[in-house]
Amino acid sequence: MGNGQYTCERLNQTFSSFKWRFVLQVNITDFTGEQWISCFNEAAELLVGQAAQKLGELKESNEAAFDQAFADANFAMYNLKLRAKVDTYNDEQRVKCTCLSVCRLNFREESKKLIDEIRQLQQL
């Protein structure tokens, strides 16, 4: 507002402080191609590896450390659970993807899972 107060339009109330939250647009890729997805606070914190509040404070105090936090998240491997939904905007249909959950890829566990699935297929 300019006077050090923050307004919540939904609640129509004014507050002296606020809580940082993420809304990230992320480009993910795998062997099939790439996709832009939306990540909201909980999923975004897992991707970046830091809390939104901490990064918000870094943005105001140490821009280089803020940038480094995002650079460190690049090219990491994750298992993502996404929701895809077709939206129409200006008579054009688009697929809108939202990240529902994130977990770091554990190569050992993934390998075991894939080996088990191969063994099950061999028994058919």
C-alpha positions, 0 to 999 in steps of 0.5 A: 500500500505504500505505508508499510501495510499489506492488503489481502483482497480476498479478506479485505483486511490490512496487515503489517506483515506477510508470508512469502509463498511460491507460485513457480512456472517451471520447464521440465524435460525428459526423453519425451520432450519438455513441458511448462508446469505450475508449482505452488508453494509446497511442491515449489519448496521441494523443487528449490530445496528451501522454504519460500520465507527464507528465499523471500528474505534472501531476495531482499538481503542477498540477491546472489544467494537468492539466484544461486538457490535457483541455479542449484535446483537446475538439472536435478532429477525428480519424480513428479506427479502432475495434473494435466487439464485442457483449458480454452483461452481465446478459442485456443485449447491448451494443456495446463499442467500443475505439479501435485507432488515432488520427490527426489529421484532415488536411483537405487529404489527406482532400479529395484522397482523397475527390476521387480516390474520386469520380473513380473512381466517375464512371468506372464 
